[in-house]
Each structure stands twice: as C-alpha cells, then as structure tokens.
Amino acid sequence: MIFSFCIITKNESTRLEKCLLALRAAFGSEVEIVVVDTGSSDDTCEMAGKYTDKLFYFEWIGDFAAAKNYAAACASNDIVWIMDSDEYVRGDVLGNAPEDALESESGKRTTLDELNALIETHPNDVGRMCRINDTLQGEELTKYTDWTNRIFDRNRFCFKGKIHEQIVRGSVFTGPSGDESPYVIYRTNVIADHDGYVGTAEERKKKAQRNADLLLKELEERPEDTYILYQTGKAFFLMEEFEKSVEYFERAVSLELNPSLEYVIDLIETYGYALINSGHPEVAASLESVATDFGQSSDYNFMLGIAMMQTAQFDKAADYFEKAVATGPSKMQGVDSYLAWYNIGVMLECLGLSEDARAYYGKCGDYSRAVEALNRIG
C-alpha cells in the first residue's frame, strides 16, 4: 500500500474501534494505520493497540492542524490519508459508491491496486472521500452527503487552522508555504459513514461550544476570514443559537465571496435556515436575489421553498420545491424528492385542495409524515 491512514483521537474508544475495524475490513492488514492520542483518559490507547503498533501521543494545544500534521509526520509513507475516529469506511467501498462518486466512467468496481494507481497518478493533487453524515433536522435523523479532502503528499501539503482545518500547500514538517494558489482535487470512490454530528443534546452542544471557542480565537487573528466566519456561524447554528449564528453569517456575506467555493453555497443555505429559525423568514426569502449564482443547488432551492412557505408565498414556495427536485441530486437526503413533495402536499391541504394534496403525499413513498397525512385526509 502506498499510503498510510492517520487518525487523531481523544476519549473515543467505542467510535475509534468501529473506525479501525472498518479500515481493516476494507483495506486488509497490510495498510498502515497511525493513531495519535491527544490525552485520552479512557481505554482508547489500549484498544487502539489491538489494531496498530503505530500509536503516538501529542499534547493537546487547542490546534487540530498541529495534531494532524504531527500524525502525518509519524507515518511511514509520504502519501497520507486522514481519517476521523467517527468515520467508518464502508465494507463495500470499492464497489458501491454513489453514481457521481465513481471515478471510472464505466462505474466498475475499483480494486485496491486501482485505487493505489489512481493516487499515484495524482502526486501533486489532493484526493477526496465521499462522506455520508448522520445529521438531525429538528427531531428527524437524516443523511447529508459531502466530499472532503483527505489524501495528499505530506511533503507538498499540510493542515492550517486551529479548528475546521484546511489542507494548504506546504509540508507537515515545516508548515504552510504561504502559496495560496488553487490546487487540483480528484475523487476516489471510497465512502465513509460519519456519525459525529449526532449524539445526546448535551454531547452535541459541548462539541459545538468547543468548536466555537476555538473559532472565536481564530477570528481574533483573522477577523475578516470568510471561511472562519462561516464555520463560527455553523457552530452557533448547531447549538441552536440562531441569532448569534445569523450575526456571523451576515459578517461573512458582507465580504467578497467566491460562489464557486463549496463552503460558500453551504454558507448561503445555512444562513437562510438560521434566519428562518430565528424568526426572519422574509429575510431568508430575499436570498433568492443570489439565484444566479446558486440556483443550480437543490438544497438552496429547497431552503427558499421553506422561506416562501413560511411567508405565505405558496405559489413561489411550490415553484422552489419543484426546482429542488429538478436540480437534484441534493446533499440533504429527501430534499430533491419526498421532502419537497411533502411540503407541497402540506400547502395544498391547507388550501383545502385535498385531492391534489393526496397526489403529492402519494409521491413520498413510505415517508412517515406523508403516510400520516394520507391516513388523515383519507
């Protein structure tokens, strides 16, 4: 194997063991796994020792980039693949990626040799992994798909940022080079499930508060960094402090944004939901003014549908829900299908158009709320 997996962890014994088991099942015993513990008080280190002899320790200094760069420096291979301890590579990852995740045009199964060859053909580039995130929408557990940069040559790239660290040009041994020119990214067809966004309400709030504290320190140094402002807004959003979330999103959107960057579209979408959840759906609805830049996003169109729905602009809401379906696939599960149909059904039912509502509810398959609605209206 030409690459090493590198993981930093702290007090994550149960999740880390699931992560390590998944890596061994998918990639076999030969792949090197580096685990760096940043101060566990549970049995994390003892457990990790059952799966790898590459176990190291790093004193936590409140800097995720520093810890991950150290982990990459401990690897035997120059090509490193960064994993989090709450990510679990699917056992069939080398064959059943989503259609748009397949690197090969034929969509055929990718073997380990082919994966190695793919990585070897991109020595100056950064590889991506498809991640399927468990996430909560209100009280509902759903899925959210994203792509994350994880594979790189440690002599050409490193991490930068105390929290929500990014891969930049440089070296894990000497730090960022200062060269901020764009780099090429490529997709593998490896998929990992991620459950770091769920847990008890207390666990979620504690994690989000930790992130917010680190981000606020970053903002002291870089007060006009749109990415840090975005992540700070997200942290307060996860804590359901929506007014505070709006404050940081508004600071971000007041600066110059590049709509081609992936985080910018998520910024706009989450800003819209923060406005809706803080009682300002009319302001969220005004985000249709940037449809030229973001109108091809199913998730953006769905957010506008919710905003229009809450401001009683039902015709517009239905149009945006229809657009969400037409512009799929969505990142959030159901946005490009049953959730859009369900919301149209709700509006039609409220307007007394039961037959039309029934037709839309019927499109939702076994979605529980639609089934309840069908039972209700008969």
C-alpha positions in Angstrom: 0.0 0.0 0.0 1.4 3.4 -1.0 -0.5 5.4 1.7 -0.9 5.4 5.4 -4.2 6.2 7.3 -3.7 8.8 10.0 -6.1 9.4 12.9 -6.1 11.8 15.8 -8.3 10.9 18.8 -9.2 11.6 22.4 -11.6 9.6 24.6 -13.3 7.9 21.5 -12.7 4.3 22.3 -16.0 2.9 21.0 -16.1 5.0 17.8 -12.4 4.6 17.1 -12.7 0.8 17.4 -15.5 0.9 14.9 -13.4 3.1 12.6 -10.4 0.8 12.9 -12.4 -2.4 12.3 -13.9 -0.8 9.2 -10.5 0.1 7.8 -9.1 -3.3 8.4 -12.1 -4.9 6.8 -11.9 -2.7 3.7 -8.2 -2.4 3.2 -6.7 -5.5 4.9 -4.0 -6.0 7.4 -1.2 -4.5 5.3 -2.3 -0.9 5.2 -0.6 1.2 7.8 -2.8 2.9 10.4 -1.3 5.7 12.5 -3.2 6.7 15.7 -2.2 9.8 17.6 -3.8 10.2 21.0 -4.2 13.8 22.4 -4.9 13.0 26.0 -7.4 10.2 26.5 -8.5 9.2 30.0 -10.4 6.2 28.9 -9.1 2.9 27.3 -8.7 4.5 23.8 -4.9 3.8 23.7 -5.2 0.2 24.9 -7.9 -0.5 22.4 -6.1 1.1 19.5 -3.0 -1.1 20.3 -5.0 -4.2 19.2 -5.2 -2.8 15.7 -2.0 -1.0 15.1 1.5 -0.7 16.5 1.8 2.9 15.2 0.4 4.6 18.3 1.8 8.0 19.2 1.0 10.8 21.7 0.6 14.5 21.2 0.0 17.0 23.9 -3.2 18.9 23.0 -2.6 22.6 22.4 -6.0 23.5 21.1 -4.9 23.2 17.5 -6.3 20.5 15.2 -4.0 21.3 12.4 -0.9 20.9 14.6 -2.2 17.5 15.8 -3.0 16.2 12.3 0.3 17.4 10.9 2.1 15.5 13.7 0.1 12.4 12.8 1.0 12.7 9.2 4.7 13.1 10.1 4.6 9.8 12.1 3.6 7.8 9.0 6.0 5.6 7.1 4.6 6.6 3.7 4.7 10.1 2.2 1.1 9.8 1.0 -1.3 10.1 3.9 -5.0 9.6 4.2 -6.5 11.5 7.1 -9.5 9.9 8.9 -11.5 11.0 11.9 -12.3 8.5 14.6 -16.1 8.9 14.0 -15.8 7.9 10.3 -16.4 4.4 9.1 -15.3 3.2 5.7 -18.0 1.0 4.1 -17.1 -2.6 3.7 -18.0 -2.5 0.0 -16.5 1.0 -0.5 -14.5 -0.2 -3.5 -17.6 -1.1 -5.5 -20.8 0.7 -4.4 -20.1 4.4 -4.4 -22.9 6.8 -5.5 -23.1 7.2 -9.2 -21.5 10.6 -9.2 -18.7 9.4 -6.9 -17.4 6.8 -9.3 -14.0 7.8 -10.7 -14.3 5.3 -13.6 -16.6 6.2 -16.4 -17.7 2.6 -16.6 -18.7 2.6 -13.0 -16.9 -0.7 -12.4 -15.6 -1.9 -9.1 -12.3 -0.3 -8.1 -9.7 -2.7 -6.7 -7.1 -1.7 -4.1 -4.5 -1.9 -6.9 -6.5 0.5 -9.0 -7.0 2.8 -6.0 -3.2 2.9 -5.5 -2.8 3.6 -9.2 -5.3 6.4 -9.1 -3.4 8.0 -6.1 -0.1 7.6 -7.9 -1.3 9.4 -10.9 -2.1 12.5 -8.8 1.2 13.1 -6.9 0.7 16.9 -6.9 -3.0 16.8 -6.1 -5.4 16.3 -3.2 -7.8 13.3 -3.1 -11.3 13.3 -1.8 -13.5 10.9 0.0 -17.3 10.7 -0.1 -18.8 11.1 3.3 -22.4 10.2 4.3 -23.2 12.1 7.5 -25.9 11.2 10.0 -27.5 14.6 11.0 -30.5 15.9 12.8 -33.2 18.0 11.1 -35.2 19.1 14.1 -36.1 15.8 15.7 -35.6 13.7 12.5 -32.4 11.8 11.8 -31.4 12.1 8.1 -28.4 11.8 5.8 -26.2 14.6 4.4 -23.6 13.9 1.7 -20.4 15.8 1.3 -16.9 15.4 -0.2 -13.9 16.0 2.0 -10.2 16.5 1.1 -8.2 13.8 2.8 -5.4 12.3 0.6 -2.1 14.2 0.0 1.7 14.0 -0.1 2.9 15.3 3.2 5.9 16.9 1.6 3.6 19.0 -0.6 0.7 19.8 1.7 -0.2 20.3 5.3 -3.0 21.4 7.5 -3.7 25.0 8.6 -6.2 26.3 11.1 -6.9 25.5 14.8 -10.4 24.2 14.0 -12.1 23.1 10.8 -8.5 22.9 9.5 -7.9 23.1 5.7 -5.3 21.5 3.5 -2.8 24.1 2.1 0.4 24.0 0.2 3.5 23.3 2.4 4.8 20.4 4.4 3.7 18.7 7.6 7.3 19.1 8.7 7.8 22.8 8.1 4.2 24.2 7.9 2.3 26.2 5.3 4.4 27.6 2.4 2.3 30.7 2.0 1.5 29.7 -1.6 -2.3 30.1 -1.7 -2.7 29.2 -5.4 -5.5 26.7 -6.1 -4.6 23.0 -6.2 -6.2 20.2 -8.2 -8.5 17.8 -6.4 -9.7 14.4 -7.5 -12.4 12.0 -6.3 -11.9 8.4 -5.2 -15.0 6.2 -4.9 -14.4 5.5 -1.2 -17.3 6.2 1.0 -17.4 6.6 4.8 -20.3 6.9 7.1 -20.0 9.7 9.7 -21.9 10.0 13.0 -20.0 12.9 14.6 -23.0 15.2 14.2 -25.3 13.1 16.3 -25.4 12.1 20.0 -27.2 13.4 23.0 -28.2 17.1 23.0 -25.6 17.7 25.7 -22.9 16.0 23.7 -23.7 18.0 20.5 -23.8 21.3 22.4 -20.5 20.5 24.2 -18.8 19.7 20.8 -20.2 22.8 19.1 -19.2 25.0 22.1 -15.6 23.7 21.9 -15.6 24.5 18.2 -17.0 27.9 18.7 -14.4 28.7 21.4 -11.5 27.8 19.0 -13.1 29.6 16.1 -13.5 32.8 18.1 -9.8 32.7 18.9 -9.1 32.3 15.2 -11.3 35.3 14.4 -9.2 37.4 16.8 -6.3 36.8 14.4 -8.3 36.8 11.1 -11.5 38.9 11.7 -12.3 39.1 8.0 -11.7 35.5 7.1 -15.0 34.4 5.4 -14.3 30.7 6.0 -13.8 31.2 9.7 -16.8 33.4 10.0 -18.8 30.7 8.1 -17.6 28.0 10.5 -18.4 30.2 13.5 -21.9 30.7 12.3 -22.2 26.9 11.8 -21.0 26.3 15.3 -23.7 28.6 16.8 -26.3 27.1 14.4 -25.6 23.6 15.8 -26.0 25.0 19.3 -29.4 26.4 18.1 -28.2 29.9 19.0 -29.7 31.1 15.7 -29.5 34.9 16.3 -25.7 34.6 17.0 -25.4 32.3 14.0 -27.0 35.0 11.8 -24.6 37.6 13.2 -21.5 35.7 11.9 -23.1 34.7 8.6 -24.0 38.3 8.0 -20.5 39.3 8.6 -19.3 36.7 6.1 -21.8 37.6 3.3 -20.9 41.3 3.7 -17.4 40.4 2.5 -16.4 39.4 -1.0 -17.4 35.8 -1.6 -16.4 33.4 -4.4 -19.6 31.5 -5.3 -17.6 28.7 -6.9 -16.2 27.6 -3.5 -18.1 24.7 -1.9 -18.4 26.2 1.5 -19.9 29.4 0.1 -23.1 27.7 -1.1 -23.4 25.9 2.3 -22.9 29.3 4.0 -25.9 30.8 2.0 -28.1 27.8 2.7 -27.3 27.6 6.4 -27.7 31.4 6.7 -31.2 31.0 5.2 -32.1 28.4 7.8 -30.6 30.5 10.6 -32.8 33.4 9.5 -35.9 31.1 9.3 -35.2 29.6 12.7 -34.6 33.0 14.3 -38.0 34.3 13.1 -36.9 36.1 10.0 -38.2 34.0 7.0 -38.8 37.2 5.0 -35.1 37.9 5.0 -34.3 34.3 4.1 -36.7 34.7 1.2 -34.7 37.7 0.0 -31.8 35.3 -0.7 -33.5 34.5 -4.0 -31.6 37.5 -5.2 -28.5 35.3 -5.5 -30.2 32.6 -7.5 -28.0 33.4 -10.5 -25.0 32.0 -8.5 -26.7 29.2 -6.5 -29.9 28.3 -8.4 -28.5 25.0 -9.6 -28.3 23.8 -6.0 -31.2 21.6 -5.0 -30.6 22.4 -1.3 -30.6 26.2 -2.0 -33.9 25.9 -3.8 -35.4 23.8 -1.0 -34.3 26.4 1.6 -36.1 29.1 -0.5 -39.2 26.9 -0.7 -39.3 26.8 3.2 -38.8 30.6 3.4 -41.5 31.3 0.9 -43.8 28.8 2.6 -43.4 30.5 6.0 -44.1 33.9 4.4 -47.3 32.5 2.9 -46.0 32.9 -0.7 -47.4 29.5 -1.6 -47.1 29.6 -5.3 -43.4 30.7 -5.1 -42.8 28.0 -2.4 -44.2 25.3 -4.7 -42.1 26.5 -7.6 -38.9 26.3 -5.5 -39.8 22.9 -4.2 -40.3 21.8 -7.8 -36.9 23.3 -8.6 -35.3 21.4 -5.7 -36.5 18.2 -7.4 -35.4 19.3 -10.8 -31.9 20.4 -9.8 -31.1 17.3 -7.7 -29.2 15.3 -6.5 -29.3 17.1 -3.2 -26.8 16.9 -0.4 -29.5 16.5 2.3 -31.5 13.3 1.9 -35.0 13.8 0.6 -34.7 17.5 -0.4 -34.8 16.5 -4.1 -37.7 14.1 -3.6 -40.0 13.2 -0.7 -39.4 16.3 1.4 -40.2 18.6 -1.5 -43.3 16.6 -2.4 -44.5 16.5 1.2 -44.2 20.3 1.7 -46.2 20.9 -1.5 -48.8 18.5 -0.2 -49.0 20.4 3.1 -49.7 23.7 1.4 -52.3 22.1 -0.9 -54.0 20.5 2.1 -54.0 23.9 4.0 -55.6 25.4 0.9 -58.4 22.8 1.0 -57.2 21.0 -2.1 -57.3 17.5 -0.6 -57.2 15.6 -3.9 -54.1 17.5 -5.1 -52.5 17.1 -1.7 -53.2 13.4 -1.7 -51.4 13.1 -5.1 -48.2 14.8 -3.7 -48.3 12.9 -0.4 -48.5 9.7 -2.6 -45.2 10.6 -4.3 -43.4 10.5 -0.9 -43.3 6.7 -0.7 -43.0 5.4 2.9 -42.0 8.8 4.4 -43.8 8.6 7.8 -45.3 12.1 7.8 -46.7 11.7 4.3 -48.2 8.3 5.3 -49.8 10.0 8.4 -51.2 12.8 6.2 -52.7 10.2 3.8 -54.4 8.5 6.7 -55.6 11.8 8.0 -57.3 13.0 4.8 -58.5 9.6 3.8 
